[in-house]
């Protein structure tokens, strides 16, 4: 499902036995194509950790100005995060949540 504010703009069903990450790139490609056809440009894209896949990241980077994808935390990621300089981090409001995010600013 894709929404803009509280309006649903794309919905696609699949069987309940599929993993959340199953065919994310293909599904998002179809959604972006339909939005493009209607002249709708995406400024901010937000997804859960099922979209934390390189092909999805490449697609979303191409189709939106900013994107936020929650990643599953693990020891390797914690180590990489600890190496980032403090100035690389900022705050971003997503709906009612304020989260830390990292961008290439300050790197």
N, C-alpha and C positions, 0 to 999 in steps of 0.2 A: 504494500500500500504506500502511496505517496500522497502527501498533503501539503497545502500551502495555507499557512495560518491554520484554521480549523476546517478548511475545505478539502475534501478528498478529491484528488485530481487523477489518480491512477490506482487501480486495484487489480490484482491478479491472484488467483487461487491455485493451490497445488494440494496434493493429498497430504494428510496429516502425518504421514510416515517419513516425509522428506526432512533432511537436516536443514536448519535455517540458512546455512551458507550455500545450499544447493542452487546452482544456476543463477547466482546473484548478478553476475556480469550480464548475462543474457536478459534477465528480467529488467535490470536497470537500463540497458540499451533500449529496450522497447518503450519504457516509460519516458526516457529522455527524447526519443524520436517523436513520440506523440506530443510532448510538450514543445519541442522545437517547431513542429508543424503548426502549432497554435501561436507561435511567436512568444512563448513563455521562456524567459531566461532565468536560470536558477542562480541566486546570489549565494545562499547558504545551504549546504547539504549536511544532514546529520544522520548517522546510522549507528546501529549497535555493532558488537564485535563480529557478527557473522559477515559483515562487509569488510573486515580487516584482511583483505586478500589483494595481492599486487595488481591483478587485472582490474579489480573494482576500483582501487585507488587511482590507477591510471585513467580510467574512464571518468571518474568523478572529478579528477583534477582538470580534465579537458572540458567538462560540461558545467562546472560551477566556479564561482570566484573563490569561495571559501568552503572547506569541508571539515567535518568533525566526525571521526570514526573512533568509537570506543575500542580500545585494544585489550585483549586478555593480558593481564600482568603475569610476568614470569621472571625468574632470576636474571636471564639475559637482558630482558627489557629494562629491568631495574638498574642494571649495570650501565646500560647505554644512557638512560635518563640521567643517572648521577654524573655523567661526563659533560652534560650540557651546561653552558654558562648561565648564571642566574638571569642575565639580561635577555635570554632567549624566551623566557616565560612571560606570559601575560594572562589576563583574565578575559573571559568572554561570557556573555550572558546568552543562554540558549533557553528561550521561554522564561521560566521562573528560576532556572538553575544558573548559578555562576560557577564556572569551572576554570581550572588552569589549562592553558593550552600553550603549545610551543609552535613557533613559526621560524622561518629563516631569518627574521629580524634579529640582529645582534649576534648572529653566528659568523 
